[in-house]
Amino acid sequence: MYKNIFDTHAHYDDERFCEDSQELLSSFPENGISGVISCGVNTESSKANIELAEKYPFIYAAIGYHGLNTEDVPDNYIEVLGELIKHEKVVAIGEIGLDYHYERETRDIQLEIFRKQIEFANEHGLPVIVHDREAHEDTMNILRELKPKGVMHCFSGSVEMAKEIIKLGMYIGLGGAVTFKNAVKPVEVAAFVPEDRLLLETDAPYMTPVPFRGQRCTSLHIPYTAQKIAEVRNTDIQHIFDVTDRNARELFLK
Ligand code: NI
């Protein structure tokens, strides 16, 4: 039985949880889950995650506008964020960032809302939770310039890129991708990241680790991810939970 499992990235407002969310989320403490950050992607989901955070003491909310939801971004989005951060359980601006895999054509808008939200987070002393899919170069340029505190979620870059992110003071979030059969870079990164910069995450309901790929992912699957990370770092699973729980609290709850 493990303890101190801190899932720094999930989406429990997702419709795939609406049927059993009460039962599922209530079971987390007895399964060793010490904290979860449930991330918004637009106004509606940011508000839904705040509601979840009000209901469960171990859930915290991140609020923001994802690069894939540019059509959902209201003109006054910075004002909306300004209202929502007043809630005591809002701990980060996220999930924000660039996705050129699904949407290259909205690139200019994605860049603008990403940049403005980082500036907002910096102004308010909040960490950011960054999504970067096939947009490494633009992501790095903005991070180098604005130097937010925060995490690169579901990190998919090289060890070289991880080094630079760490030098910028940010954390690396690793999830189910490290368990995938074709994972090379995530495994190299899992072996490399300094202990004090590593965070665990699921991206639930997505990114389910092996051997459950294809099923809905929940925070209860994290031990499979941690097992792989512990294996490549030559340590034990509980140690991975202990250090990542400490790191998550340092970044998000201080
Ligand atoms: Ni996500």
Boltz pocket constraint, residues with backbone or C-beta under 6 A from the ligand:
constraints:
  - pocket:
      binder: B
      contacts: [[A, 9], [A, 10], [A, 11], [A, 39], [A, 95], [A, 203]]
      max_distance: 6.0
